[in-house]
Amino acid sequence: MTKLPMKAGLLAVVAALAGCSCLKSPDLDVAPVANGSKYGEGAYANGKGGNMPNSADVKSKFDSEFVAGGFDKVYFDYDSAAIRSDAEGTLNKFSEFAKNNGVKGVTLEGHADERGTREYNLALGDRRAVSMKKYLIGTGLTAEQLTTISYGKERPAVDGHDEASWAKNRRGVIVLH
């Protein structure tokens, strides 16, 4: 008779632990890899879609108008993939640039700050890149022009362990090919 309460107690502990693990990330069982991972679309990994090269003139113009001024980045709130109002201007400006200059291939990178597990931040970076993609499609760009990839916390823009650093690392980056 003492085995039954012991088994019930053990079952309760296992159920509680299983329930807690899903709070960290829905993608904990995914081992990301550089090519073909869940954290970047197949088109990127296969060299198709948003990975089409742009002309040297378009790339140069993008670098001088966007990259040089830091307008190739949008920032996100902590633990969020929602497009902030200050990011809308950047994305709208890029959309107009892309339409006016025949942009072919764009990769939207999602990044996270150092807090959280690697797997959680890869998933968060993916959600950020996808939200940028959805926004840009809503402005008239095509899905074929855009691809996404997440770097999670693996490529910080700023070294540091404070809110100012974390805020710069919670970003999406527009990259022309």
Secondary structure, 3 states (H helix, E strand, C coil): CCHHHHHHHHHHHHHHHHHHHHHHCCCCCCCCCCCCCCCECHHHHHCCHHHCCCCHHHHHHHHHHHHCCCCCEEECCCCCCCCCHHHHHHHHHHHHHHHHHCCCCEEEEEECCCCCCHHHHHHHHHHHHHHHHHHHHHCCCCHHHEEEEEEECCCCCCCCCCHHHHHHHCEEEEEEC
